[in-house]
Amino acid sequence: MCVCVGGARLTPKMPSRSPDCCLLRAVEIVKIFTEDGMGKVVEIPADMTARDLCQLLVYKSHCVDDNSWALVEHHPLIGLERCLEDHELVVQVQASMNSDSRFLFRKNYAKYEFFRNPLAFFPEHMVAWCQDTNRMIPPSQLLQNFLGTSGCPEIQGYLYVKEVGRKSWKKVYMFLRRSGLYCSTKGTSKEPRHLQLLADIEDSNIFTVITGKKQHGAPTDYEFCIKPNKCRGELKELRMLCAEDEQGRTCWMTAFRLFKYGIVLYQNYKIPQQRKTLLSHFSAPVRSVSENSLVAMDFSGRIGRVIDNPVEAQSAAMEEGHAWRKRSQRMNIIGSHSPLHHSSLSSVIHIAQLWFHGRITREESHRIIHQQGQVDGLFLLRVSQSNPKAFVLTLCHHQKIKHFQILPCEEDGQVFFSLDDGATKFTDLIQLVEFYQLNRGVLPCKLRHPCTVVAL
């Protein structure tokens, strides 16, 4: 309402709104894709981080939140992709992407693996002090020096670099420091007059090249790329590099992340653990199954007791195994007269499991393992291409991918599955996977991380 006083119009002053009363936030639209190409539009606040968006997608998709989910910046036309760091603002990253680029929602078990096992990521011959090339960094101080600000290590070694404006690649000795990536113009010399700056770390991001040999004519399969933040995807502005092996590529890329973000990466790594510790004081304990939580029990008396004697425990396990086998056989006889035969159930019960990927090729299984981190124990099961009745366990160990055939075998009219020529038999694939999650057996390591593809 306006009031006229002496010919002047006065408008009542609106009450000021305190920050606590302002509930409106800037909202942005982001589209997220899964590996099958399906997309989902999500409204998020402008200040949402990659970690918060992943947790939102986990909640909406009813996934298990094991802190291994990641948001991937994917550029299909130039064949680049990288996992966003947990603290990065999604909207800010989206603003620097092309119209053909997209976000993928994917597992990445290797995101912080270098904090748990640094020696596997940084070979001694590639790490040295900047001040003294003959002084190697003690393993116990490796990560502290990467995260600290005083004694700065550097990564050194040969890399193939794609010459600007040409199709050819040149093998050059490189040095990666906090200030950037340098190449030596004279052998392995690191004198300042022989060093040439190739890429700045502060204003760049590092990407895996997923079409190296095919699109860029790379000399090996272990290509990566340093892309300036201002670059929209022009090939001439990309610094294409290629390592001799997977361990070398992983070392260069991990060191780049540590040099760029430093202690922030460690804080990102610690947040889920701190949150888990905090929640454990307020929530009921969650039952877990692991080799440390299983004990032998004797229930023959009125009260169950823990069997401490290893010999007695093994004997009890064998008796339980024989009793279980007899019950299973009786159920098989009864089930054979029912519409759903037990043997037919055991042959399909695994289909709904997240680690089962059906009829994918050997090459496709390699691609999935690569995408989800190449950490020890990363695995999936698939149908064998050479034997339609068999299955294959694809497992990663020491950054190498190995395949183990699971063959069906028949005993007393019942079909079992085994990957060690019948020495250890299982009624279905779920039982097989659960066994090797607790026991290494004939495998190089236990099954730890299932390759998971989720539908949004």
QUIHU-V56150 format. One line per field, one symbol per residue. phi: phi as a letter, one per 30 degrees, with the letter a starting at -180 (. if undefined). psi: psi as a letter, one per 40 degrees, with the letter a starting at -180 (. if undefined). burial: 1 if it has 16 or more other ideal C-beta (glycine too) atoms within 10 Angstrom, else 0. A space follows every 10 residues. Layout:
# QUIHU-V56150
phi = ???
psi = ???
burial = ???
This chain:
# QUIHU-V56150
phi = .cbcbhiccc ceddddcded ddcdbdcccb ccccddidcb dbcbddcddd dddddddddd chcddcicdb ccdccddcib aadddedddd dddddccddd dacccadbdc ebddddbddd cbdedccadd dbdccddded cededdddcc dcdbcbldbd bdddibcdcb dbdcbcbedl cbccdbhcdc dedccbdcac decbbcbdcc beddcciddb dccbbccddd dckdddcdcd bbcdbddddd dddddedddd chdddddddd eddddddddd dccddcdbca ddccbdbccd ddbdbddddd dddddddddd dddddddddd ddddddccec dedddddbdd eddddccicc ddddddddde dckhceidba cbddddbedc bbccbcbhib cbbbdccdbc bhicdbbacb hidbcbdadd dddddddcbd hdddaddcbd dccccd
psi = hihhhfeihh hhhihihidd ehehihhihh hhiideeiih hhhiidehid dddddddddd efihgefeii hhhhgddefi iihiideihd dddddeiide iihihiigee dfddddgddd dgideehiid dheehihidd eddddddiec ghiihiiiih hhhheieiih hihihhidea hiihegbehf ideehhhdih ddfiihihhe fcdddefidi efiiihhide heehdeeigh ihididdddd dddddddddd dbdddddddd dddddddddd eeiiihhihi deehihihfd adhiihhdhd dddddddddd dddddddddd dddddeeidg idddddeede deideheagi iddddddddd dedfihehii iihhddhdei ihhhihhffi hihhhhiiih hfeihiiief fedhiididd dddddeddhd beidiihdhh hhhih.
burial = 0000000000 0000000000 0000000101 0111100000 0101000111 1111101100 0010001111 1111100111 1111110111 1011000000 1111111111 1111100101 1100011100 0000001000 0110110000 0011111011 1100000010 0111111101 1111000001 0000100110 1001111111 0100010111 0111111000 1000000111 1110011111 1111111111 1000110110 0100000000 0000000000 0000010000 0000001000 0010010000 0000000000 0100100000 0110011001 0000111001 0000100111 1111111111 1101000000 1111111010 1001011100 0001111110 0001111111 1110011000 0010111011 111101
